[in-house]
Amino acid sequence: MASDGALDLGDGTIDTLTDIGRTYRRAPSTAAFLETVRLRAAEHAEDDVTVTVLARDAD
């Protein structure tokens, strides 16, 4: 889940959310994904960005 501020992490279109999903799938861990989002937000976001990750372990 992400707030509308997450659109500021890209070009502002729904494609940004697709890119965020790809970023999550490529990240080695949830912590690494959140750090990537944090860095993007610090660089690009004009609004606040809220991201919630619900994940299940593969075990």
ZIHU-V821730 format. One record per residue. N is the residue number from 1. D_CENTER is the distance of its C-alpha to the mean C-alpha in Angstrom with 1 decimal. Layout:
[[N | D_CENTER] [N | D_CENTER]]
This chain:
[[1 | 8.9] [2 | 7.4] [3 | 9.9] [4 | 11.3] [5 | 10.2] [6 | 6.7] [7 | 9.3] [8 | 10.3] [9 | 7.7] [10 | 9.9] [11 | 13.3] [12 | 13.0] [13 | 13.8] [14 | 12.7] [15 | 12.2] [16 | 8.9] [17 | 7.6] [18 | 9.6] [19 | 8.2] [20 | 4.5] [21 | 7.1] [22 | 9.1] [23 | 7.1] [24 | 7.0] [25 | 10.7] [26 | 11.7] [27 | 10.7] [28 | 14.0] [29 | 12.8] [30 | 10.4] [31 | 11.3] [32 | 10.6] [33 | 7.0] [34 | 6.7] [35 | 9.1] [36 | 7.4] [37 | 4.7] [38 | 8.0] [39 | 10.0] [40 | 8.4] [41 | 8.8] [42 | 12.2] [43 | 13.2] [44 | 12.3] [45 | 11.5] [46 | 14.8] [47 | 13.8] [48 | 12.3] [49 | 8.7] [50 | 8.7] [51 | 6.4] [52 | 8.9] [53 | 9.1] [54 | 12.5] [55 | 13.7] [56 | 17.3] [57 | 19.1] [58 | 20.8] [59 | 24.1]]
